[in-house]
Amino acid sequence: MQWRKFIDKNLKSSFAIPMIPVIYLWLSFLFIPDSFFQLIVITGLLLVLLIDFTFLKDFNEKWFNKMRLIITFFAILPLTYNFFIQ
């Protein structure tokens, strides 16, 4: 979704930005212990939300930003619960 918007708007200088969360998660599989996996996923979700709200705020519609915030919040809730219970 983010790649398509960067390409459609011809933001060639920002093509690497959507890859940051993916690289972050792949590196976490290599160097971070399994006990922090939920924390890594939470920060990855927040990073993607930050990209949507900062770099793509002018390209996303208002309903999409609201939906993205709600879905991210509800995705983070069980991960936060699991992180503190383990």
TORTI-815047 format. One line per 2 residues: for each residue y, z, x of N, C-alpha, C. Coordinates in steps of 0.1 Angstrom, whole numbers, m for minus. Layout:
BEGIN
Y/Z/X/Y/Z/X/Y/Z/X | ...
This chain:
BEGIN
m12/0/8/0/0/0/13/0/9 | 13/9/19/25/9/27/26/m3/36
15/m8/41/15/m21/49/21/m32/41 | 17/m34/29/22/m45/20/37/m44/19
42/m32/16/56/m30/15/64/m33/27 | 59/m29/39/66/m32/51/66/m47/54
55/m53/51/54/m68/53/63/m75/44 | 62/m72/31/70/m78/21/85/m77/23
90/m66/28/104/m64/31/108/m68/45 | 98/m74/53/101/m79/66/106/m69/75
100/m57/75/104/m46/84/95/m46/96 | 96/m56/105/87/m58/116/88/m47/126
100/m41/127/101/m30/137/94/m17/132 | 89/m17/120/83/m5/115/68/m7/111
62/m17/117/48/m20/114/39/m9/119 | 42/m2/129/34/9/134/34/22/126
44/23/118/46/36/111/34/39/102 | 29/30/94/17/33/85/4/36/93
4/33/106/m8/36/114/m8/50/120 | 3/57/119/4/70/125/m6/80/119
m7/81/105/m16/90/100/m31/86/103 | m34/74/103/m47/69/106/m51/73/120
m42/70/130/m45/74/144/m46/89/145 | m38/96/138/m38/111/138/m51/116/134
m57/111/123/m69/115/118/m81/112/127 | m81/100/133/m91/96/142/m91/104/155
m79/107/160/m79/116/172/m83/130/168 | m81/134/156/m85/148/152/m100/149/152
m107/138/149/m122/138/149/m127/140/163 | m120/136/173/m124/136/187/m121/150/193
m109/155/190/m105/167/198/m103/180/191 | m104/180/177/m102/192/170/m115/197/164
m117/210/165/m130/215/159/m131/213/144 | m143/214/139/m145/211/125/m138/222/116
m135/233/121/m130/244/112/m115/240/108 | m109/231/115/m95/228/111/m94/214/104
m106/209/99/m105/196/93/m97/196/81 | m97/206/72/m89/207/60/m74/206/64
m70/214/74/m57/214/79/m52/201/84 | m60/193/90/m57/180/95/m55/170/84
m64/171/74/m62/162/62/m49/166/54 | m46/179/53/m34/183/46/m22/177/53
m21/179/66/m10/174/74/m9/158/73 | m21/152/73/m21/137/71/m15/133/58
m19/140/47/m14/137/34/1/139/33 | 6/150/40/20/153/40/28/142/48
21/138/59/28/127/67/29/114/59 | 19/110/52/20/98/44/30/100/33
31/111/27/41/114/17/55/113/23 | 57/118/35/69/118/42/73/103/45
64/95/49/66/81/52/71/74/39 | 65/77/28/69/71/15/83/75/11
86/88/13/99/93/9/111/90/19 | 108/87/31/118/84/41/120/69/43
109/63/48/110/49/51/110/39/39 | 102/43/29/100/34/18/107/39/5
117/48/6/123/53/m6/131/43/m13 | 137/33/m7/144/22/m14/135/12/m20
123/11/m15/114/0/m20/104/5/m31 | 102/18/m32/93/24/m42/102/26/m55
95/25/m66/102/28/m78/101/43/m80 | 110/48/m89/111/63/m91/98/69/m97
92/62/m106/79/67/m112/68/68/m101 | 68/58/m91/58/59/m81/61/71/m72
73/74/m68/76/86/m60/72/99/m67 | 75/99/m80/71/111/m88/55/113/m88
49/101/m91/34/102/m91/28/105/m78 | 34/100/m67/29/103/m54/30/117/m50
41/123/m54/44/138/m51/33/146/m59 | 31/143/m72/22/151/m80/8/149/m75
3/137/m72/m10/135/m67/m13/141/m53 | m3/141/m45/m4/147/m31/m5/162/m33
3/168/m42/2/182/m44/m11/187/m49 | m17/179/m59/m30/183/m64/m41/180/m55
m39/171/m45/m49/168/m35/m49/179/m24 | m38/185/m22/m36/195/m12/m41/209/m17
m40/211/m29/m44/225/m35/m59/229/m31 | m69/220/m34/m82/225/m31/m85/225/m16
m78/217/m8/m80/217/6/m74/230/12 | m63/234/7/m57/247/11/m66/258/8
m71/258/m4/m81/269/m8/m93/269/1 | m99/258/4/m110/257/12/m107/262/27
m95/258/31/m91/262/45/m91/277/46 | m85/284/36/m83/299/37/m96/306/34
m105/301/26/m117/307/22/m127/307/33 | m128/296/41/m137/295/52/m133/304/63
